[in-house]
């Protein structure tokens, strides 16, 4: 009788341990999958943000270059007009 009871207890413990291991394996598997999805999403989001930042920087640099070009063009035109006027004034004097 003692042997039967011990056998049942051992079998019961083995069943419970087996179930616990299986449950833990399922939870760990789910956690790994969720972490993989989250990391993938984070990488994708970071990639999108970096891409947007690069695009914004390119746009800003392009605008800055255009603005500098316009300002330099205006400055050259103004200098040309001033020099032309000065030359005309000097010529009329």
C-alpha positions in Angstrom: 0.0 0.0 0.0 2.8 2.4 0.9 4.4 1.6 -2.4 1.2 2.3 -4.3 0.7 5.6 -2.5 4.3 6.6 -3.1 4.0 5.6 -6.7 0.8 7.7 -7.1 2.6 10.7 -5.4 5.6 10.3 -7.7 3.4 10.0 -10.7 1.3 13.0 -9.5 4.4 15.1 -9.0 5.7 14.0 -12.4 2.4 15.0 -14.1 2.3 18.4 -12.3 6.0 19.1 -13.1 5.3 18.1 -16.7 2.3 20.4 -16.9 4.3 23.2 -15.3 7.2 22.8 -17.7 4.7 22.8 -20.7 3.0 25.9 -19.4 6.3 27.6 -18.8 7.4 26.6 -22.3 4.2 28.1 -23.8 4.6 31.3 -21.8 8.3 31.7 -22.7 7.5 30.9 -26.3 4.8 33.6 -26.4 7.0 36.0 -24.6 9.8 35.4 -27.1 7.4 35.8 -30.0 5.9 39.0 -28.5 9.4 40.4 -27.9 10.4 39.5 -31.5 7.4 41.3 -32.8 8.0 44.3 -30.6 11.7 44.5 -31.5 10.8 44.2 -35.2 8.2 47.0 -34.8 10.7 49.1 -32.9 13.4 48.6 -35.6 10.8 49.4 -38.3 9.7 52.5 -36.5 13.3 53.6 -35.9 14.0 53.0 -39.6 11.0 55.1 -40.6 12.0 57.9 -38.1 15.6 57.9 -39.3 14.4 57.9 -42.9 12.1 60.8 -42.2 14.8 62.6 -40.3 17.2 62.2 -43.3 14.5 63.4 -45.7 13.8 66.4 -43.5 17.5 67.2 -43.3 17.8 66.9 -47.1 14.8 69.2 -47.5 16.1 71.7 -45.0 19.6 71.6 -46.7 18.0 72.0 -50.1 15.9 74.9 -48.9 19.0 76.5 -47.2 21.0 76.1 -50.4 18.2 77.6 -52.4 17.8 80.5 -49.9 21.6 81.1 -49.9 21.6 81.0 -53.7 18.7 83.5 -53.8 20.4 85.8 -51.3 23.7 85.6 -53.1 22.0 86.2 -56.4 20.2 89.3 -54.9 23.5 90.5 -53.3 25.3 90.2 -56.7 22.4 91.9 -58.5 22.4 94.7 -55.9 26.1 95.0 -56.1 25.9 95.2 -59.8 23.2 97.9 -59.7 25.2 99.9 -57.1 28.4 99.5 -59.1 26.5 100.5 -62.2 25.1 103.6 -60.5 28.4 104.5 -59.0 30.0 104.2 -62.4 27.2 106.4 -63.9 27.6 108.9 -61.1 31.4 108.9 -61.5 31.0 109.3 -65.3 28.6 112.2 -65.0 30.8 113.9 -62.5 
